[in-house]
Amino acid sequence: MNEITIRLPGADRAELGDLADATGRTPEDVVQEAVRAHLRAEREKIAEAAGRLAEQHAPLLRRLGR
């Protein structure tokens, strides 16, 4: 597994620790879950935008044979 280091202000780190404790997870697990959720949401937004663009430019794409 690759590692990444992030710096969090003390209040954020404390809140992360509290959330991890309250949910029975490690802070690392909470962060991994948050990153995955963010990536999934961004991927969905990009797919929706690509779909809109493809629909808007469908005639041009057909002319180009794509």
Secondary structure, DSSP 8 states (H G I E B T S, - for coil): ---------HHHHHHHHHHHHHHT--HHHHHHHHHHHHHHHHHHHHHHHHHHHHHHTHHHHHHTT-
